């Protein structure tokens, strides 16, 4: 995730303004109706995740050390993810590709992993997260600490842990849509953090290109991106691009939170974030970003399992899974 990127941010704003018009039109078509009513019944999927097990997965992933794209740690994580979801009976697909970072000499092997439940369903929802960790902890004031081992527990790991936990629940859930859990590689394979220097979002951009190019039989009707969401007491304002590019999905989820009396989701406009959801929105998959920009350990060595909350994971997933149960 990145924001305040000068030129790139300006591009995102223009895109948001154009595509946002469509999103708002769809919402406005039902004046006065809460978004939750517009997309489904009042059904509540009463899942409560096992927070101890979810935190266990988080610690297991962090114990692998950093999981930078193309590294040995990433390789171990990929094996762990594949084994976990195959055991649960899901279909695991690797989307392999190569990418070269601007500040690096050699290209590196990357892979998105797509875990499908009800793979035959043509209407599908994406729940996604990046699963690479940043090579440098560049929010550390002392520059010498940037290159110390950085496990990035909330940023790029909490989403993986939550999905591993959700796998236990998704496999038996009765839904109107199929679900793909998508793990994006190369979200922040960043060695030069200066604005406009290194490139973000290799994985999500590759995924979006393939979706557009291959025109698969299935259609993604909505997406939810989980990023930096699992700290203690997070606040989720509407992320600006999400609201403009994926207005309906965003409002549906926030309305579901309100209905469930979940105050972490605040119906107010937050700042704009450039993140993996932009590539998906560009190819017509309306995708919202659940992100807490005030996480104090962001890109610091203190982003460790102690600063991630199982309770937050449970509360966020209760909202999203209830929403998921209503998608038609
Ligand atoms: Zn990050």
Boltz pocket constraint, residues with backbone or C-beta under 6 A from the ligand:
constraints:
  - pocket:
      binder: B
      contacts: [[A, 1], [A, 134], [A, 155], [A, 188], [A, 299]]
      max_distance: 6.0
